[in-house]
């Protein structure tokens, strides 16, 4: 699946809102100025190219030039890039492959870490501050409730499995039962042969 212009425009809008509007991020942004970061996601057939300039980041699906740095990863790994401390671990584990200037992805990770992503800020221009805050609170409450429910269900499943395992014999119990059965069979054979001898007399 390739990146459509709608997807790249949406990503570009979000990144520019959170990375280029706050004045406090000017210094970390300058480290990326003029750099090109190519992101290859295994779930998509085309790469995503981030071109950093002084006033904005352009997000493109097509790029003819060379990238300063290329990263190859999965969609699920992207949120972990917000923690610069995890980069080395991600590279070691093979979840993130970096080609070219690693400093570019480190600076991008630092910039993401310093930014404050919030859905309320994205929605505020469209529905107003109060409504965006209210919607954000509802979503946050919903996420907490879902998390609690998932943990509770996980606990129930774990307890049910434990109870099931208690009902089913373990490998040692099966071995013990087999040994006891064999011993009983030998005892019956011995008793039978003794009875036969007694009957013979």
Beta strands, then each sheet from edge to edge (+ up, - down):
strand 1: 36-41
strand 2: 48-52
strand 3: 57-60
strand 4: 69-73
strand 5: 97-100
sheet 1: 3+ 2- 1+ 4+ 5-
end
